[in-house]
Amino acid sequence: MGRRLAPLLALLLLPGAAAAQGCDAPQPVCAAESAVFAVSGFSPVGSAVRIGPELLVTGRHVVADESEIVLFLPDRTPLTAEVVPGDFEDDLVLLRAALPEGPSLRPAEAAPKPPLYAVGADIAAGRVRVFAPGPLHALPAADLPRARLHHGADSRPGTSGGALLDAAGRLQGFLAAGGEGRNEAIPAARLAALEAASGAGAGARGAEIGRAVRACQEGLEALAGQRPLPAEAAAGLEADCRDTLNRQFWDEAAQLLALGGHRAEAVALFADGLAEDPEALNTRIGYAVALHLDGRWDEGLENLAWLLERLPRDPQVLRLAVQAGAWGGDRDLAERAYALLAEHHPAQAEAARRFLDSDSPPPRLPQ
């Protein structure tokens, strides 16, 4: 069983933790709650979507290299769920469990239209529920197999592996990662490839990926906060996280590398992530920060201009664009970012104006 099973067991076995509550979403979305289950494996809390009488989908990072995890029925009854061997090279795996009769979800044929709804395990409430709706940020980039559906539906720790639905209750994606309203789902259309890569004769490649997920996550936890990050540890972390084939882990590793003094490696890892999914907002922000920390202001200008179009209210993006525009030779970008900062965050605009008017030279960065 998963090494972090206890937190979810304790949560879901609390008296009254799973008491039924109302659902404010459209009826088809509310009805889909019964096709989503809380699970616990390598990750203490995750979600799984029922796609057939005994089959479910969850995130690879929820199970890592476990062969079995625990699935909880709505009445908190625990079931053993078998991880189906598979070689799918993205953050999804199949589960098999002896489920009672109930509805299943299959991929929608219609393209997603907002609002979108996340359905998954709510740690605080101790149950599966529908979260607040949100917009569609971007469709998956064409011809990139690991590109994701980007959305703003409320997604929280525990929802990974859950369902992303449109207002008609149609399955548009499997919840994967995100934060600060910039969330991601693996397109539901990828289910066919997952099913084709799973079952008899499969599993060797999936086992490698699962072991990498475990090593990467444990490395991220062990090395968090180390400044500077030893070169050998940094190289091992980067290798393990790359082997997960999961851009979320690439982002987390790149952030740690940048803060630990390995800025060039962080920039390269973020850039590789954007090659897999150019619509990834959080990856683009991380890339902008890593270039900034490495003093490569001119190289970050195109990326920051892209972010200004997509996130014109984000204060971090605006501050980065003000500084990078000034130091990287694009005064127009800096002034556009300042104007947006003055419009949306006037308390921060005065310092930005002083900075621009001072013509401060770029700082001397440590080698």
Steps between C-alpha positions, in 0.01 A plus 500: 500500500603863466745632755273801572165324539432601861401866440215413266383208713484726802319768302234281347429299813420804712134482613288718276789591272315382192158636585299573188485861390327681220643565155456842339621397154277401207324168557712300248816617677362414843400155373860434401611508865402134530750405227796655688666343805759597760814286492820470700826357372846653471324834533297509820195645326397475137197440282398245238240511223291195421505421128342151504345237731835425671742747339609844616761758405726687739830689483828315473639730768221383733620138483871529401623139492235352730323187375192557718341804662190563712176633352219637717132465419273795588404331830874480583526127436860430390569276201827372359562637152753323276727718291469361147844451341550756227759687298313824435753783490304767681355555846217243482450136600207261509364345820282191539269456799188300591267800491126496565270588215515865401556748219817530297647795311643483150672770293282769351486529124421872517780749562505655848308821557513698823409492774693192601463307827751294697366195686729331750586433862471796734743449787330755725150358448611137500301414189486524124327813378461747215719808536432853382497541120760683301598608148676318221847654465624304199437182306784246471760609248463302178735213415660493846395177673565618856345844457220565747167672525548821700216626716406704804255260668572480872742210554668420830732242657310172485327561169784355290358223284147641530268613223484827309147544364309750294159626609330209321689255721723381214850380585755739351811406694668337796626747761878510511666804654498874541465781745380858547217455251735371228406134498551213258325182393611219272251501212239227531567413137827345621303220667510286186880511496512417872276196452702383198825521702361309802429139584656164411863523395537863609656655806879503464514861381230603744698349788801711402288813495342409834839456663608836359188663648591365843865602471414847370239573768724374779789702359292816486400452863852417618671789320243774560662803660863399439703803392720443312394167357795259467585429136465123530164527673379751240599273212331199661181694565486631145552151355235341722242769433563499125438124499147552637398650162281729710547872436365586844798320653729671250367836616549415867852372441589805291378734774717322755800503265464873435480583869785262578745672267462286186338769289609385153369149567171644624460713187562196279248288689231768479573544129458126441168515682379778273602296196255235624223747581542863391165599659618407852460822698680388817790360298531831315504693828767268639701542181477878532622488861789264420621720212471802728706336773763406241523857370377404153250783481510539123428128450185528710337789316296297251371272775405797719318670212300177455419496872389865496238407242374202701544626857472880489405520867766270647727716720800268478488495121465878491794560734719260303406672174581845641849391607580269206374760253725765652808280533441295185459791261122510444382825655161468333436170677606652831264795455208276400558290809519814716169628358331169585656505847368853558154394382468178697746538791546873562670443836792337315515748215689778679805281562490379140488858372799597714690199368428589137588866546827421677648301208655264753767277343453123515627340819826305505395139550712240680660246269 
